[in-house]
Amino acid sequence: MGKRFVFFYFMKKEPERIKAVVPLHIEYWRKLRLNNYLGGPFADRTGGLITFEAESLEKATSIIMKDPFVLQGLLENKWIKEWAVE
């Protein structure tokens, strides 16, 4: 069993660009088929939260850095933290 990580992010105010990339973002995370994946946007669509398992912080960071939102420069802020869930 891997460690659990949380990816918490806020979007830039570029609604048209974001709308165009959302399908790629969703497809990217679905194709990964990560253990215990759970994610989605905030109700006000200012960002989102994704939680998943990975072997290490380095591996989790590598996964996040390939997210289409990151690659397209659409995030205002992002954080990744190991989450010690009991």
BELDA-V647451 format. One record per residue. N is the residue number from 1. RES is the residue in three letters. SS is DSSP state (@ for helix, = for strand, . for the rest). PHI is phi as a letter, one per 20 degrees, with the letter a starting at -180 (NA if undefined). D_LAST is the distance of its C-alpha to the last C-alpha in Angstrom with 1 decimal. Layout:
n	res	ss	phi	d_last
N	RES	SS	PHI	D_LAST
N	RES	SS	PHI	D_LAST
This chain:
n	res	ss	phi	d_last
1	MET	.	NA	13.5
2	GLY	.	e	13.6
3	LYS	=	e	11.6
4	ARG	=	e	10.6
5	PHE	=	c	13.2
6	VAL	=	d	14.5
7	PHE	=	d	18.3
8	PHE	=	d	19.7
9	TYR	=	b	23.5
10	PHE	=	c	26.6
11	MET	=	e	29.8
12	LYS	.	f	33.3
13	LYS	.	e	35.9
14	GLU	.	c	37.5
15	PRO	@	g	37.1
16	GLU	@	f	39.6
17	ARG	@	f	38.2
18	ILE	@	f	34.6
19	LYS	@	g	35.8
20	ALA	@	f	37.5
21	VAL	@	e	34.4
22	VAL	@	g	31.8
23	PRO	@	f	32.7
24	LEU	@	f	32.4
25	HIS	@	f	28.9
26	ILE	@	f	27.8
27	GLU	@	f	29.5
28	TYR	@	g	28.0
29	TRP	@	f	24.4
30	ARG	@	f	25.2
31	LYS	@	f	27.1
32	LEU	@	f	24.3
33	ARG	.	l	22.4
34	LEU	.	f	19.1
35	ASN	.	f	16.2
36	ASN	.	l	13.9
37	TYR	.	f	16.3
38	LEU	=	b	16.4
39	GLY	=	a	18.9
40	GLY	=	r	21.9
41	PRO	=	f	24.2
42	PHE	.	f	24.1
43	ALA	.	g	26.5
44	ASP	.	e	29.1
45	ARG	.	m	29.0
46	THR	.	e	28.7
47	GLY	=	r	25.9
48	GLY	=	a	22.7
49	LEU	=	b	19.0
50	ILE	=	c	17.8
51	THR	=	c	14.4
52	PHE	=	a	14.6
53	GLU	=	d	13.9
54	ALA	=	b	16.5
55	GLU	.	f	17.4
56	SER	.	b	17.9
57	LEU	@	f	18.5
58	GLU	@	f	22.2
59	LYS	@	f	21.7
60	ALA	@	f	19.6
61	THR	@	f	22.3
62	SER	@	g	25.0
63	ILE	@	f	23.7
64	ILE	@	f	23.7
65	MET	@	f	27.1
66	LYS	.	e	28.6
67	ASP	.	f	27.6
68	PRO	@	g	31.0
69	PHE	@	f	30.1
70	VAL	@	f	29.8
71	LEU	@	f	32.8
72	GLN	.	e	34.9
73	GLY	.	m	34.1
74	LEU	.	e	32.8
75	LEU	=	e	29.9
76	GLU	=	f	30.7
77	ASN	=	b	27.4
78	LYS	=	b	24.2
79	TRP	=	c	21.1
80	ILE	=	c	18.5
81	LYS	=	c	15.4
82	GLU	=	f	12.6
83	TRP	.	d	9.4
84	ALA	.	e	6.5
85	VAL	.	e	3.8
86	GLU	.	d	0.0
